[in-house]
Amino acid sequence: MLDRRCVLLASAALLLAAVPAAAEDKADQAASPARIRAIASFSILGDFVKTVGGDRLDVTTLVGPNGDAHVFAPSPADARTLAGADLVFVNGLGFEGWIDRLVKASGTKATLVVATKGVSPLKSEHDEHGDHDHDHDHGHDHGHAGHHHGAFDPHAWQSVGNAKIYVANIRDALSAADPAGKDVYEANAKAYLDRLDALEVEVTAAIARIPANRRRIITSHEAFRYFEKAYGIAFVAPTGVSTESEASAKAVSRIIAQIRKQKIPAVFLENVTDPRLVKRIADETGAKIGGTLYSDALTAADGPAPTYIDMIRHNIEALTGALATS
C-alpha cells in the first residue's frame, strides 16, 4: 500500500512539474508569430528580401540561381506555392512577363509588391524585332513579333542606387504586412543600406581606374544600361533587353564593324545567355573575352556571385581586370 501511495505521489509531482513547462511552450508560441510566407520572382530580388526579412520570413524564389526569368515557364507547383503566400515580390517593368498569368492561375490572395516602385526607368532603346533580316520574298515571319518586352528596360538593379530603392520598398512592404516586426525590418534594411553605400564607393573607385578610352565593352543582351548610366561604362549588345530575342545577321555585322572601328577591347559572356554568339564575335574581331558578367541571376552558394553584393563585386573585378590595362 505504501509503495502504491509513493508511486501516485511521484506521478502527481511529475504532472505538476509539466504544467509550467506546457504553459511556457504556449507562451513561446504566442510570442513567436507564424513566419511571413514571401515569394520573390528571381534570385537577385530573393537575396534582397531575405536580407531585409531575416528570420521572420520564409522566402521562396521562383527563378533560382543562374535561371533566366525572361524565358521562365511557371509550373503547377509554382501556382500552388503562390497560393499559400502572404507577399509576392516582383521586379516589375515587364521583367516577369509570366507573372499575371501565374497570379491568376494560383488564385493567390497575397499582396503583390513591385520592387522598382520609385525607380526612374530607362526606355528600351533596342528594336528587338525590326532589325531581323528578311532576304526571302515570301510573307512568313520567322522572328519574335509575338513577344512584347515592354517600353522600359527592367534591369534596374544593375545600379546600386536603384538597389537601395528596392530595399526601401521591401522594408516598407514587410512592415505593413507584419507591424510587429517593423523594428527588425528597419534595422536590417538600415544595416544593408549602409553596406550598399560602401559598395557604391567601391564601384566608383574601381571604374575610375579604367582609362576613359577603354570604357566600352560588348555583352550578350542589354542588361547593363542602368550600370552604364550610373558609372560610365558603355555596354553594346547584339540583342535587346530580353534574352528571348535573337540577334540578326545585320546586328552582328554592325557590332563587329563597331569593335574594329572603335577598338573595343573586350567582350563579356553572361551567365544567363548562350555564349556562342559572343565567342563568335570575339573570334572575328580579335577582341579578348573578359570573362563572365552576372546580369539577371545570382549563382548558387558555391559560385562567385551568391549574393547581390558578391555579384556587383565580381562584375567590377572582371571589368577592371579586362579594361584597366592594355
RASUL-V542644 format. One record per residue. RES is the residue in one letter. PHI is phi in radians with two decimals (none if undefined). OMEGA is omega in radians with two decimals (* if undefined). NEAR is the number of other ideal C-beta (glycine too) atoms within 10 Angstrom. Layout:
res:RES phi:PHI omega:OMEGA near:NEAR
res:RES phi:PHI omega:OMEGA near:NEAR
This chain:
res:M phi:none omega:-3.14 near:5
res:L phi:-1.13 omega:3.14 near:6
res:D phi:-1.10 omega:-3.13 near:7
res:R phi:-1.13 omega:3.14 near:8
res:R phi:-1.12 omega:3.12 near:9
res:C phi:-1.11 omega:3.12 near:10
res:V phi:-1.10 omega:-3.14 near:10
res:L phi:-1.10 omega:3.14 near:10
res:L phi:-1.11 omega:3.13 near:10
res:A phi:-1.13 omega:3.13 near:10
res:S phi:-1.12 omega:3.13 near:10
res:A phi:-1.10 omega:3.14 near:10
res:A phi:-1.10 omega:3.12 near:10
res:L phi:-1.13 omega:3.13 near:9
res:L phi:-1.11 omega:3.14 near:9
res:L phi:-1.12 omega:3.13 near:9
res:A phi:-1.18 omega:-3.11 near:9
res:A phi:-1.31 omega:-3.08 near:10
res:V phi:-1.05 omega:3.11 near:9
res:P phi:-1.05 omega:-3.14 near:9
res:A phi:-1.11 omega:3.12 near:9
res:A phi:-1.12 omega:3.13 near:9
res:A phi:-1.11 omega:3.12 near:10
res:E phi:-1.13 omega:3.12 near:10
res:D phi:-1.07 omega:3.14 near:10
res:K phi:-1.13 omega:3.12 near:10
res:A phi:-1.13 omega:3.12 near:10
res:D phi:-1.11 omega:3.13 near:9
res:Q phi:-1.12 omega:3.13 near:10
res:A phi:-1.18 omega:-3.12 near:8
res:A phi:-1.36 omega:-3.14 near:7
res:S phi:-1.96 omega:-3.10 near:10
res:P phi:-1.13 omega:3.11 near:11
res:A phi:-1.00 omega:-3.12 near:10
res:R phi:-1.20 omega:3.11 near:15
res:I phi:-1.20 omega:3.12 near:18
res:R phi:-1.62 omega:-3.06 near:17
res:A phi:-2.03 omega:3.05 near:28
res:I phi:-1.98 omega:3.00 near:28
res:A phi:-2.02 omega:-3.03 near:27
res:S phi:-1.22 omega:-3.10 near:23
res:F phi:-2.59 omega:-2.87 near:26
res:S phi:-1.15 omega:-3.13 near:26
res:I phi:-1.14 omega:3.10 near:27
res:L phi:-1.14 omega:3.10 near:29
res:G phi:-1.05 omega:3.10 near:23
res:D phi:-1.11 omega:3.09 near:23
res:F phi:-1.03 omega:-3.07 near:24
res:V phi:-1.11 omega:3.13 near:25
res:K phi:-1.10 omega:-3.10 near:19
res:T phi:-1.16 omega:-3.13 near:19
res:V phi:-1.33 omega:-3.06 near:30
res:G phi:-1.35 omega:3.14 near:27
res:G phi:1.03 omega:-3.04 near:13
res:D phi:-1.33 omega:-3.13 near:11
res:R phi:-1.47 omega:-3.08 near:19
res:L phi:-2.10 omega:2.79 near:22
res:D phi:-1.89 omega:-3.03 near:16
res:V phi:-1.90 omega:3.02 near:20
res:T phi:-2.02 omega:3.10 near:18
res:T phi:-1.86 omega:-3.08 near:22
res:L phi:-1.29 omega:3.13 near:25
res:V phi:-1.78 omega:-2.95 near:25
res:G phi:-1.44 omega:-3.10 near:14
res:P phi:-0.94 omega:3.14 near:18
res:N phi:1.05 omega:3.11 near:16
res:G phi:-1.52 omega:-3.11 near:18
res:D phi:-1.89 omega:-3.11 near:18
res:A phi:-1.17 omega:3.14 near:25
res:H phi:-1.09 omega:-3.04 near:25
res:V phi:-2.00 omega:-3.12 near:13
res:F phi:-1.08 omega:3.09 near:19
res:A phi:-2.06 omega:-3.10 near:6
res:P phi:-1.06 omega:3.13 near:19
res:S phi:-1.85 omega:3.03 near:11
res:P phi:-0.99 omega:3.10 near:9
res:A phi:-1.13 omega:3.09 near:8
res:D phi:-1.13 omega:3.10 near:19
res:A phi:-1.11 omega:3.12 near:17
res:R phi:-1.15 omega:3.09 near:12
res:T phi:-1.08 omega:-3.14 near:19
res:L phi:-1.12 omega:-3.09 near:22
res:A phi:-1.07 omega:-3.10 near:14
res:G phi:-1.68 omega:-3.04 near:14
res:A phi:-1.49 omega:3.00 near:20
res:D phi:-1.65 omega:-3.12 near:19
res:L phi:-2.38 omega:3.05 near:23
res:V phi:-2.15 omega:-3.12 near:24
res:F phi:-1.74 omega:3.10 near:29
res:V phi:-2.21 omega:3.09 near:23
res:N phi:-1.27 omega:-3.03 near:24
res:G phi:1.47 omega:-3.09 near:22
res:L phi:1.03 omega:3.07 near:22
res:G phi:1.38 omega:-3.08 near:19
res:F phi:-1.15 omega:-3.12 near:26
res:E phi:-1.76 omega:-3.11 near:22
res:G phi:-1.12 omega:-3.07 near:18
res:W phi:-1.73 omega:-2.94 near:18
res:I phi:-1.20 omega:-3.12 near:21
res:D phi:-1.10 omega:3.11 near:11
res:R phi:-1.13 omega:-3.12 near:12
res:L phi:-1.17 omega:3.12 near:22
res:V phi:-1.05 omega:-3.13 near:18
res:K phi:-1.13 omega:-3.12 near:10
res:A phi:-1.14 omega:-3.08 near:16
res:S phi:-1.37 omega:-3.04 near:21
res:G phi:1.18 omega:-3.07 near:9
res:T phi:-1.11 omega:3.04 near:20
res:K phi:-1.80 omega:-3.09 near:9
res:A phi:-1.15 omega:3.02 near:19
res:T phi:-1.34 omega:3.12 near:14
res:L phi:-1.63 omega:-3.09 near:16
res:V phi:-1.96 omega:3.12 near:23
res:V phi:-1.64 omega:-2.99 near:16
res:A phi:-1.23 omega:-3.11 near:29
res:T phi:-1.55 omega:3.11 near:21
res:K phi:-0.99 omega:-3.13 near:13
res:G phi:1.67 omega:3.06 near:11
res:V phi:-1.29 omega:3.01 near:23
res:S phi:-1.51 omega:-3.00 near:12
res:P phi:-1.31 omega:3.04 near:17
res:L phi:-1.62 omega:3.09 near:19
res:K phi:-1.20 omega:3.10 near:9
res:S phi:-1.33 omega:-3.03 near:20
res:E phi:-1.51 omega:-3.01 near:10
res:H phi:-1.33 omega:3.04 near:20
res:D phi:-1.44 omega:-2.97 near:11
res:E phi:-1.26 omega:-3.05 near:25
res:H phi:-2.11 omega:-3.04 near:18
res:G phi:-1.33 omega:-3.05 near:9
res:D phi:-1.76 omega:3.13 near:18
res:H phi:-1.26 omega:3.09 near:19
res:D phi:-1.41 omega:3.09 near:11
res:H phi:-2.32 omega:-3.10 near:12
res:D phi:-1.32 omega:3.11 near:5
res:H phi:-1.46 omega:-3.02 near:8
res:D phi:-1.86 omega:3.05 near:5
res:H phi:-1.60 omega:-2.93 near:5
res:G phi:-1.65 omega:-3.11 near:6
res:H phi:-1.33 omega:-3.14 near:7
res:D phi:-1.85 omega:-3.13 near:10
res:H phi:-1.79 omega:-3.12 near:9
res:G phi:-1.55 omega:-3.08 near:17
res:H phi:-2.09 omega:-3.05 near:16
res:A phi:-1.08 omega:3.14 near:11
res:G phi:-1.34 omega:-3.14 near:7
res:H phi:-1.57 omega:3.08 near:13
res:H phi:-2.26 omega:-3.05 near:12
res:H phi:-1.85 omega:3.04 near:23
res:G phi:1.55 omega:-3.08 near:16
res:A phi:-1.46 omega:-3.02 near:10
res:F phi:-2.11 omega:3.03 near:18
res:D phi:-1.34 omega:-3.06 near:26
res:P phi:-1.50 omega:-2.97 near:26
res:H phi:-1.44 omega:-3.01 near:23
res:A phi:-1.14 omega:-3.09 near:24
res:W phi:-1.14 omega:-3.12 near:28
res:Q phi:-1.21 omega:2.94 near:26
res:S phi:-1.71 omega:3.13 near:24
res:V phi:-1.08 omega:3.07 near:23
res:G phi:-1.04 omega:3.08 near:16
res:N phi:-1.23 omega:3.09 near:22
res:A phi:-1.01 omega:3.10 near:26
res:K phi:-1.13 omega:3.08 near:17
res:I phi:-1.16 omega:3.06 near:18
res:Y phi:-0.95 omega:-3.07 near:26
res:V phi:-1.07 omega:3.13 near:23
res:A phi:-1.11 omega:3.11 near:16
res:N phi:-1.14 omega:3.11 near:21
res:I phi:-1.14 omega:3.10 near:27
res:R phi:-0.96 omega:-3.08 near:22
res:D phi:-1.17 omega:3.14 near:17
res:A phi:-1.18 omega:3.12 near:23
res:L phi:-1.17 omega:3.13 near:29
res:S phi:-1.12 omega:3.12 near:18
res:A phi:-1.23 omega:-3.11 near:13
res:A phi:-1.37 omega:-3.05 near:17
res:D phi:-2.42 omega:-3.08 near:20
res:P phi:-0.98 omega:-3.14 near:10
res:A phi:-1.13 omega:-3.14 near:9
res:G phi:-1.74 omega:-3.05 near:20
res:K phi:-0.97 omega:-3.12 near:14
res:D phi:-1.08 omega:3.12 near:10
res:V phi:-1.13 omega:-3.11 near:17
res:Y phi:-1.12 omega:3.14 near:24
res:E phi:-1.16 omega:3.13 near:15
res:A phi:-1.17 omega:3.12 near:13
res:N phi:-1.08 omega:-3.14 near:22
res:A phi:-1.13 omega:3.14 near:22
res:K phi:-1.05 omega:3.14 near:12
res:A phi:-1.10 omega:-3.12 near:11
res:Y phi:-1.25 omega:3.10 near:20
res:L phi:-1.08 omega:3.07 near:16
res:D phi:-1.09 omega:3.11 near:10
res:R phi:-1.17 omega:3.10 near:13
res:L phi:-1.19 omega:3.04 near:18
res:D phi:-1.03 omega:3.14 near:12
res:A phi:-1.14 omega:3.12 near:11
res:L phi:-1.10 omega:-3.13 near:18
res:E phi:-1.12 omega:3.06 near:18
res:V phi:-1.09 omega:3.11 near:11
res:E phi:-1.04 omega:-3.10 near:14
res:V phi:-1.08 omega:-3.11 near:19
res:T phi:-1.06 omega:3.14 near:14
res:A phi:-1.16 omega:-3.14 near:11
res:A phi:-1.17 omega:3.14 near:18
res:I phi:-1.11 omega:-3.13 near:19
res:A phi:-1.08 omega:3.14 near:11
res:R phi:-1.42 omega:-3.14 near:10
res:I phi:-1.62 omega:3.11 near:20
res:P phi:-0.98 omega:-3.06 near:11
res:A phi:-1.00 omega:-3.09 near:8
res:N phi:-1.37 omega:3.11 near:10
res:R phi:-1.97 omega:-3.09 near:18
res:R phi:-1.55 omega:3.13 near:17
res:R phi:-2.65 omega:-3.10 near:19
res:I phi:-2.46 omega:3.07 near:25
res:I phi:-1.94 omega:3.01 near:26
res:T phi:-2.26 omega:-3.04 near:22
res:S phi:-1.31 omega:3.13 near:25
res:H phi:-2.47 omega:-3.01 near:26
res:E phi:-1.32 omega:-3.12 near:24
res:A phi:-1.95 omega:-2.96 near:28
res:F phi:-2.14 omega:-3.09 near:27
res:R phi:-1.22 omega:3.06 near:22
res:Y phi:-1.20 omega:3.05 near:23
res:F phi:-1.09 omega:3.14 near:25
res:E phi:-1.01 omega:-3.11 near:19
res:K phi:-1.12 omega:-3.08 near:16
res:A phi:-1.36 omega:-2.91 near:18
res:Y phi:-2.16 omega:2.96 near:22
res:G phi:1.51 omega:2.97 near:13
res:I phi:-1.81 omega:-3.13 near:18
res:A phi:-1.49 omega:3.11 near:13
res:F phi:-1.93 omega:3.11 near:20
res:V phi:-2.04 omega:-3.08 near:18
res:A phi:-2.36 omega:3.12 near:22
res:P phi:-1.34 omega:3.11 near:25
res:T phi:-2.19 omega:-3.03 near:23
res:G phi:-1.48 omega:-3.00 near:23
res:V phi:-1.33 omega:3.13 near:26
res:S phi:-1.97 omega:3.07 near:27
res:T phi:-1.32 omega:3.09 near:21
res:E phi:-1.19 omega:-3.08 near:16
res:S phi:-1.31 omega:3.13 near:24
res:E phi:-2.01 omega:-3.14 near:16
res:A phi:-1.30 omega:3.07 near:22
res:S phi:-1.38 omega:3.08 near:19
res:A phi:-1.06 omega:3.14 near:11
res:K phi:-1.13 omega:-3.13 near:12
res:A phi:-1.13 omega:3.14 near:22
res:V phi:-1.14 omega:3.12 near:16
res:S phi:-1.08 omega:3.14 near:14
res:R phi:-1.12 omega:-3.13 near:15
res:I phi:-1.21 omega:3.09 near:22
res:I phi:-1.06 omega:3.10 near:17
res:A phi:-1.12 omega:-3.14 near:11
res:Q phi:-1.16 omega:3.11 near:15
res:I phi:-1.05 omega:-3.10 near:23
res:R phi:-1.19 omega:-3.09 near:13
res:K phi:-1.21 omega:-3.05 near:8
res:Q phi:-1.64 omega:-3.13 near:12
res:K phi:0.95 omega:3.09 near:12
res:I phi:-1.12 omega:-2.91 near:20
res:P phi:-1.37 omega:-2.99 near:21
res:A phi:-2.63 omega:2.98 near:21
res:V phi:-2.09 omega:-3.09 near:26
res:F phi:-2.21 omega:3.00 near:25
res:L phi:-1.41 omega:3.03 near:20
res:E phi:-2.20 omega:-3.07 near:22
res:N phi:-1.27 omega:-3.09 near:22
res:V phi:-1.92 omega:-3.10 near:19
res:T phi:-2.20 omega:3.09 near:21
res:D phi:-1.18 omega:-3.05 near:12
res:P phi:-1.36 omega:-2.96 near:15
res:R phi:-1.12 omega:-3.11 near:10
res:L phi:-1.14 omega:-3.13 near:21
res:V phi:-1.13 omega:3.11 near:24
res:K phi:-1.11 omega:3.10 near:13
res:R phi:-1.12 omega:3.12 near:13
res:I phi:-1.09 omega:3.12 near:21
res:A phi:-1.10 omega:-3.13 near:20
res:D phi:-1.09 omega:-3.06 near:11
res:E phi:-1.36 omega:-3.06 near:14
res:T phi:-1.92 omega:-3.06 near:18
res:G phi:1.44 omega:3.07 near:8
res:A phi:-1.17 omega:-3.12 near:22
res:K phi:-1.42 omega:3.05 near:12
res:I phi:-1.48 omega:-3.03 near:17
res:G phi:-1.45 omega:-3.12 near:21
res:G phi:2.16 omega:-3.12 near:17
res:T phi:-1.94 omega:3.02 near:19
res:L phi:-1.77 omega:3.11 near:24
res:Y phi:-1.75 omega:-2.99 near:25
res:S phi:-1.90 omega:-2.97 near:26
res:D phi:-1.92 omega:-3.07 near:27
res:A phi:-2.73 omega:3.01 near:21
res:L phi:-1.46 omega:3.01 near:27
res:T phi:-1.65 omega:2.96 near:19
res:A phi:-1.17 omega:-3.05 near:11
res:A phi:-1.02 omega:-3.10 near:8
res:D phi:-1.60 omega:3.13 near:7
res:G phi:-1.64 omega:-3.08 near:15
res:P phi:-1.40 omega:-3.07 near:17
res:A phi:-2.44 omega:-3.11 near:25
res:P phi:-1.37 omega:3.09 near:17
res:T phi:-2.29 omega:3.12 near:17
res:Y phi:-1.04 omega:-3.13 near:26
res:I phi:-1.09 omega:3.07 near:19
res:D phi:-1.07 omega:-3.12 near:16
res:M phi:-1.08 omega:-3.13 near:25
res:I phi:-1.10 omega:3.13 near:24
res:R phi:-1.12 omega:3.11 near:17
res:H phi:-1.04 omega:-3.12 near:20
res:N phi:-1.08 omega:3.13 near:23
res:I phi:-1.12 omega:3.12 near:22
res:E phi:-1.11 omega:3.12 near:13
res:A phi:-1.14 omega:-3.13 near:20
res:L phi:-1.13 omega:-3.12 near:26
res:T phi:-1.18 omega:3.12 near:17
res:G phi:-1.09 omega:-3.10 near:12
res:A phi:-1.55 omega:-2.96 near:20
res:L phi:-1.93 omega:-2.98 near:21
res:A phi:-1.14 omega:3.13 near:13
res:T phi:-2.30 omega:-3.13 near:11
res:S phi:-1.26 omega:* near:7
